[in-house]
Amino acid sequence: MELGASGACCQTLVEAEAMAAGGIKNILISNEVVGKGKLRRLASLAREAGVVLSVCVDSEGNLHDISRVMQEFRATVGILIDVNVGGSRCGVAPGGAVLDLAKLAIELPGVTFGGIHCYNGINQHIRKAVDRGAATAAVVEMTKQALEELTKAGIDCPLVTGGGTGTYVFEAGSEVFNEVQPVSFCAYVF
């Protein structure tokens, strides 16, 4: 954080809880969190003093569930729409589904629309830089499609995040992404 990182990106709720316990206060869970027990823990973490927490969603049902639990806990969490930009593991297609989820996040209590999450993990493992660059160009195009849907509807998209250790230079240089997620772990020096 002292070197300029804006926060920590985690894949799981338990990682986010550990980051918060370690003093990191701006945390993105770059994955979906589902199930009442986990959502209650998410709300508890979101309610902690000074913690700014965001989570990805890719379904209306999950977004409604998050909203209900946040209201119960009198907490607020940032919502990033998870856009499927080629990994086909999670996320919605970069079209109308992005717009529908963004509108819902704007309407529901207990959540705030924070932006879009456009990450393709497969690209991180492409061996040659030129090939990674070409694959990331496709991610950038799909991200632009998602942004165009929001722009046409007059919805501001404050955060466009994605990228990883293998591709962040391409996303950062695209002038589309305004945040990247290099480094998948925290290193401890003993």
Summary of the structure (lengths in Angstrom):
residues: 190
radius of gyration: 16.1
end to end distance: 18.7
largest distance: 51.5
contacts: 607
relative contact order: 0.12
helix: 43%
strand: 18%
